[in-house]
Amino acid sequence: MSEPFFFSFAFAPTVGDLAAIVGARFEAGAADRKISGLAPLETAGPRDLAYFDNPKYLSALKTTRAAACLLRASAAEKAPAGLVALVIDHPYRAFARIAAHLMPESLRPAPMFGAGVSAHAHVHVRARLEPGVDVEPGAVIGEGVEIGAGTLVCANAVIRQGVRIGRDCVIGAGVTLAHALLGDRVIIHPGVRIGQDGFGFAMGDHSHLKVPQLGRVIVQDDVEIGANSTVDRGATRDTIVGEGAKIDNLVQIGHNVVIGRHCIIVAQTGIAGSTELGDFVAVGGQAGIAGHLRIGPQARIAAQSGVMRDVAPGASVGGAPAQDLRAFLQHAARARRAHGSSDKEMKR
């Protein structure tokens, strides 16, 4: 059985071509060197491009067999002889731009069964699809749904009545969308659930009364939501995911939550109802954020934190319950030292 490779270069580039894409500087005479692959430093071969953006991998840089490497000027002198140093301020971002330029099909899936609406999809007669919408087999599109040109609806996705989807979006396989409005260039990965009931119950001594969830989910332009994440619709106001936000796999967003522009939320995070995140907030994996909080713009929340109070703009917090990150790390270091001393005393 042959080994498949799922992405290939759109053209055969040289070092000069790649430098031109990102504006990198390099030594004279290397412009015509051919590049045929992208690879990490430790496995790169003599026709591969790599990048160096983290001092942790300095030993890999010194021994790499790559043809060329994107790196900062301060690291160029540490590169091995024969490596073409492509000097740029942000190597990782440059690598991403080059990869996207060479393999644009990696950014979003193409229709599996050709362009257009599959005969094996179920599209309501009163749904409105602009020209250029692709719908794969098994997808179900309800009454009053509107979908913009260039959008792909993958196999077995279910889009319930009244949903609006903008242009150039991807709705992944097995996604369910209800009570939702999506902007342009939104990518929803497989298995995502958007617009289902929020978790709302009026608790009582003998039973819990279900509270009708009457709001919507608003997903603004250029949002990406990872596989098997969930975004509940609002109770009496909308749940909002702001422009450019990137949400990892397996994230839970409760009803009435507002995610600011360009936030990053890493896997297995849970955000309880009615909490608001300002713009450019970053949340580490497995963090839990309680309800009705305000997380200020550009705040940072460390992985596995338990956030029980508001977080000030620009603050960095960690731990459970979350506290100033520096204080948390100092406390953890003291605890490790004390534990080490106790172990030594017991051994004596």
N, C-alpha and C positions, 0 to 999 in steps of 0.2 A: 504494500500500500504506500503510495507516495505521500510525502509530508506536505500539507497545504500551507500556503502563505496568503493571508487574507487581504493584505494591502500591498500595493506596488507603487513605485514612483510614477508620477504623471509625465516626467521627462528625465533625461539623463543629465544631471547637473555637474558642474565643476565647482571647485572651491570659490572661484570668482563669482559664479552665479549665486551661491548661497550667501556669500558676503554681501552681495548687492541687495538681497532680499531684506536683510536686517541692518545694513549699514555698518558691518564689522570691518575692522582694520586687520591687515595681515601682511606678511613679509612679501617683498617683491619676488616675482618668479614662480609663485605657487598657484597663480590664477587658473591654470589649465589642468590642475590635478583633478582626476575624476573621482566622484563620490557615488557609491551605489547602495549605501545602506546607512541606517541610523542605529546606534547601539550604545549601551552604557560603557563607561571607561574600561571596566574589567574584562569585557568580552568583545570589544570592538576589534575589527580586523583592519588591514592596511588600505581598505577602500571605504571605511565607515567614518561618519561624523559622530562625535560624542560632545558632551558638555561637562564643565566642572563649575559647580556653584556652591559647594559645601566643603569646608576644610576637613570634614570627617573622611573624605575620599581622596585626600592628598596622595596617599600611597598608591592608589589606583591610577591617579594622573601620572605619577612618576614612572609607572611600568606599562602604561597603555600602549597598544599597538595601533591605535586609531590613526587614520590619515590626517584628520583635522579635529580640532576641539574648540568649542566656544568657551571663553573664559575671560576673567577680568585682567586688566593690565598687570595687577600686582601678582598674579599667578603665572604669567607667561614665562618668567625665568625658571620656573620649576618644571616646565614641560620637558619631556625627553627629546633628544635630538631626532630630527626628521619629522616631528609632529608640526603641522601647520597650525599656529595659534591664531584663532579668529577672536580678536580682542573686542569686547563689548561690555557695557556696564551691567547688563542684566542677562547673563547667559541662559538661564532657564526659560525666560520669556522668549528669547531669541530662538532657542531650540523649538519651542512650541510653534512659533510663527513659521519656521522652516518646515516642520513636520506637516503643518496644515497646508502649506503651499505645495509641497511635494505629493501629499496624499490626502487631498480634500475629501475623498469618500470616507475617511475615518471619522469625520466630524459628525456625520449623521447617516442613517441607513438609507439605502436606495430601495425602491419597491422590488419585492421578490418576484412578482409575476408580471412585470411590465407596467407601463404608465396607464393611468385611468382608473376607473371604478370596476373592480372585479365583479363578474356575474355572480359570484358566490358571496358577495357582501349583501347586507340588508339595509337599504337606504330608504327612509320614508319619503313618500312622494312630495311632502311639503317641507323637506329639508332643502337648503340652498347651498350648493357647492359651486364656488367659482371655477372657471376653467383652470386646469392644471392641478387639481386636487387628485391625489392617488389614494385609493382605498383597497386594502388587501382582503383576501377571503376571510369570511367569518366575522368581519366587523359589522356592528349594528349602529346605525345612526338614526336618531329619533326625529320626531316631528318638530319643525321649527328650528332645528340646528342650522347654524351658519358657519361655513368653513372657508377660509381665504385661500387664494391661489398659492401653489407651491407647497401646500401642507400634505404630509403623508400620514395616513391613518393605518396603523399596522394591524396584523391579523388578530381577530377576536377582541379588539377594543370595543367598548360599549360607551356610546355618547348619548346621554339621555336628552329628552326634549328641552329645547330652548337654549342649550349651551351655545356659546359663541367662541369660535377659535379664529385667531388672526392668520396672517400669511406666513409661509415658510416655517411652519411648525412641524414637529414630529410627535405623534401620539403613539407610544410604544405598544407592543403586543400585550394584550390582556389588560390594558388600562381601563379604568372606569371613570367617567367624568359626569358629574351632575351639578346643577345649580352653580355653574362656573362660567366665567368670562376670561378668556386667555388672549393675551396680546400677540404681537408678532415675534417670530424667531424663538418661540418657546419649545424646549425639548423636554418631553415627559417620558422617562424610561419605563421599561416593561414592569407591569404589576403595580403601578402607582394607583392609589385611590384618592380621588379628589371630589369633594362636595357631598360626602355622606354625612349623616347626622353627627353633630357634635355630641360630646358626652355630657348631657344636661338632664339632671333629675332633681326634683324638689323632694328632699329626704323627709321621711316621717317615721313615727314610732312603729307603725305596723306595715308600711309599704312605701315605695318610692315612686313618685309621680313623674312620668316622662314629660319633659318640657319641650314643646315644639321648637325645632331649630329652623328659623325663618329667614336667615341671612344667605349670603352667597360666598363664593370664593373668587377673588379677583387676583389673577396672575398677570403681572405686567410684562413688558417686553424683555426679551433676552434672558428669561429665567430658565434654569435647568434643574429638574427634580429627579433624583436618583431612584433606582429600582426599589419597588416595594415600600416606598414612603407613603404616608397618608397625610392629607390636609383636610380637616373637617370644615364644613361650612359654618358660617356664623349663626349665633342664636338669634339676636335681634339686630345685629349689625354685621358687616362683612368681615370675613377673614381675608387678609391681603398679603400677597407675596410681592415685594417691591422689585422694581426694575433691576435686572442684572444679578439678582440673588442666585446663589449656587447651593443647592441642597443635596447632600449625599444620600446614599442608600439607607433604608430602614430608619427614617426620621419620622417622628410623630409631631404634627402641629395641630394644636387644639383649636376649638372654635373661638372666633373673635380675635385671634392672634394677628398682630401686624408685624411683618418682617420688612425692615427698611431696605433701601436700595443697596445692592452689591454686598449683602451679607453673605458670609460663608458659614454653613452649618454642617458639621461632620457627622458621620454615621452613628446611629443608635441614640441620638439626642432626642429628648422629649421636651416640648414646650407646652405648658398648660395654658388653659383658656385665658383670653383677655390680656395676655402679656404683650408688650410692644418692644421691639428691637429697633434702635436707631440705625442710621445708615452705616455701612462698613463694619458692622459687628462681626466678630469671628468667634464661633463656638466649637470647642474641641469635642471629640467623640465621646459618647456615653454620658454627656452632661444632662442634668435634669434641671429644668427651670420652672419654678412654681408659678402659679397663676397671678394675674393682676399686678405684674411688676413692670418697671420701666428700666430697660437696659440702654444706657446712653450711647450715642454715636461713637464708633471706633473703639468700643469696649472689647476686651479680650477675656474669654472664659476658658479656662484650662479643661482638658479632658477629665471626665469622671467627676466634675464638680457638681455640687448640689446648691443651686442658687435660690436663696429664700428671701432675699431683700433686693431692693433696687440697686443697680450698678451705675456709678457716675460715668459721664462721658470720658472716654479715653482710659478708663481704669482697666487694670488686669487683675483678675481674681482666680482663685483656685481652692480646692478642698471642699469638704462637706461638713458643716455648712461653709459656703464659699466665703473667703476673706481676701484681703490684699495678697496678691500672689507672692510678693517678696516675703511677707511675714509668714505665709503658709510654707514656703520652701525652707525658710530658716527654722521654723518649728519642726518640720520633717527631718532636717539635718540634725537638730539637737536630739530628737527622738532616736534616730539611728545610732548616734554616738552613745547615748545612754544605754540603748539595748546592747550595743557592742561591749560596753563596760560590764554590764550585768552578765553577759555570756562568759567573759574572761574570769569574773569572780566565781561563777559556778564551776568552771573548769579547774580552778584552784582547789 
